[in-house]
Amino acid sequence: MAVAPATSHLVLNKSEVDGNTATAPVPTPGGEGGPPIAAGGIANGGDAVLNNSEVDHNVAEFTSGGGIVNHGTMTLNKTDVDGNTAAGHGILASGGGIINAVGGPQGPANTGVLTLNSSEVNDNTAGGDGGGIANGIPLGGPMPLVGGPVTLNHSEVTGNSGASGGGIFNSGGTVTLAKTVVTANTPDNCAPADTIAGCVG
């Protein structure tokens, strides 16, 4: 009889995850560089719930996921993800605030599920795609990082910046906006164009 893999559980209530740094090797010409995602603040591959918390001012150097990396199931309730940075250049510096992707031992059906309720993703920066949120990144090759189902309810994604998808970048997943504001991001609010219903500019 097959045994289901164990799942980690993380719950943060009224907590702060601030001022942390994840550092990957500096990419070199012809070299492999660092891992595609590393998480300056929180990396989740199981089940995670953040309530009334902050993930602020964290840095991922030469890799993606300044504030949060999720390849499990994560819910943010009244939580701020502000002022984080995916430092570097190009695709491997994506997801300034959050990067979300399917993956892990349970398979795509149970992974890369991200829900934000009454939460903020503001003033984050990425050298690559998705200043606020990167739902997957188009790495190419045999192991692309494919986005999963992302839902934002009564939330805001504002003042973020990236190479493309300053607010939200979507690659292969779905992003649903319900009473959510995505505005004043640089150079645009959502990318690629027409991949996120209700997101303009």
N, C-alpha and C positions, 0 to 999 in steps of 0.2 A: 504494500500500500504506500502510495506517495505521501510524503509529509510536506505540508505547506511551509514555505520559508517563514521564519520569524519576522515580525514587523516591529520596528521601533516606534515609540510614542513620545511626542514632545508636547507639553502644554506650558505656555508662559502666560501668567496673569499679572498685569500691572508691572511689567518688567522693562528693562532697557538693555539693548545690545548695541553699544555705541563705541566708536573709536577703535575698531579692530582692523587688522590688515592680513590679507592672504597674499603671499608672494610666490609667483611662478618664475622659473628661469627666463631670463631675457631671450626673446627669439633671436636666432642667428641665421644668416643666409645659409640655406641648405640643411639647417638643423631642424629637429622636431619641436623645439621650444617647450613651453609648459603645457599643462592640461587645459582643455578647452573651457572648463568651468571649475571654480575653486571655492567661491563664497567668502567675501570679506566678513560677513556677519554670521549667517546661519546656512548650513547645508542640510536639506531634508530629503531623505530617501524613503521615509516611512509615512507615518501619520503625524501631522503637526497642527496645533491650534494656538494662535496668538490672540490674547484678549487684552484690550486696553494697554497695548505695549508700544515700544518704540524700537525701530532698527535704523539707527541714524549714524551718519558720518563714518561709515566703514569703507574700506578700500580693498579692491582686488587688483593687484599689480600684474600686468601682462597676462591677464586672464579675465574671464567673464564672471559676472555675478557680484557686483559691488556690495550689495546688502544681503540678498537672499538667493540661494540656488534651491529650486524645488524640482525633484524628479520623483516625488511621491504624491501624497495628498496633503494639501495645506489650506487652512482657512485662517484669514485675518479678520478679526472683529474689532472695530474701533481702534485700529492700529496704524501708526505712522511709519512709512519707509521713506525717509527724507535725507537728502544731502550725502548720499553714497556715491562712490566712484568706481567704475571699471576703467582703470588707467591703462593707457597704451594706445595702439593704433590698429585699425582693421577689425575684421570679424571676431578675432579672439579677445577683443576688449568690449564685448557686448553686455547688455543688461546692467545698466548702472544701478538701478534700484533692485530689480528682480529679474532672474532668468528662470524660465519654466520650460521643462522638456520631458517627454516620455522616456522611460528607461527603467532600469532596475530589474531584480529577479522575478517580480510578479507579472511583468509583461505590460504592454501599452494600455490594456484595458483598465488597469488600476493605478496608473502612474501619470505624472504630469497634470494633476488636477488641482487647479488653483482657484480659490474663491475669496474675494474681498468684499466685506460688508462694512459700510460706513467707515471706510479707511482712506488714507491719503498716500499717494506716491508722488512726492513733490521734490523738485530741485536736485534731482540726481543727474549724473553725467556719465556718458559712455564714449570711449574713443571709437567704438564700433556701433552696431545697430541697437536700438531700443534703449534710449536714455533712461526712461522710467521702467518699462517692462519689455523684455525680449521673450516672446513666446516661441522658442526655437530659434536657431540661427542656421543659415544655409552653408554649413561647412563643406558639403560635397563629400565625395568618396564613399566608402562602404558604411560609415557610421555617422550620418548626419544627425544633428540635434533637432528633432522634430517637436514642434509645439503640441501641447495638449489642450484640453478644454479649460478656458479661463473665463470666469464670470465676475463682473464688478457690479455690485449693488450699492446705490446711494454713496458712491465714492468719487474721488477726484484724482486726476493725473495731470499735474500742472507744473510748468516751469522747468521741465527736464530738457536735456539736450543730448544728442547723439549724431552719428553720421547720417543715419536714416531712421525714421520712426522715432523722432525725439521723445514722443510720449509713449507709444506702444509700437513694437515691431512684431509682426506675426508671420511665422514661417511653418506652414503645414498644419497648424492647429486651428482652433476656433476661439474667438474672443467675443463675448456677449456683454453689452453695456446696458444696464438697467438703471435709469435715473442717475447716470454718472457723467461727470464733466471731464472732458479731455481737451485742454486748452492751453494756449500760451507756451507750447513746447517748440523747440528749435531742432532742425529746420522745418519740421512738420509735426503734426499731432499723431498721425498713424501712417504706417507703411507696411507693405506695398499698398498702393492706392486700391480702394474698393475691396479690401480683404476684411475690414471691420465695419459692420453695419452701424450707422449712426455716428461715426467718427468723421469729422470734416476738417480738411486743411492739414 
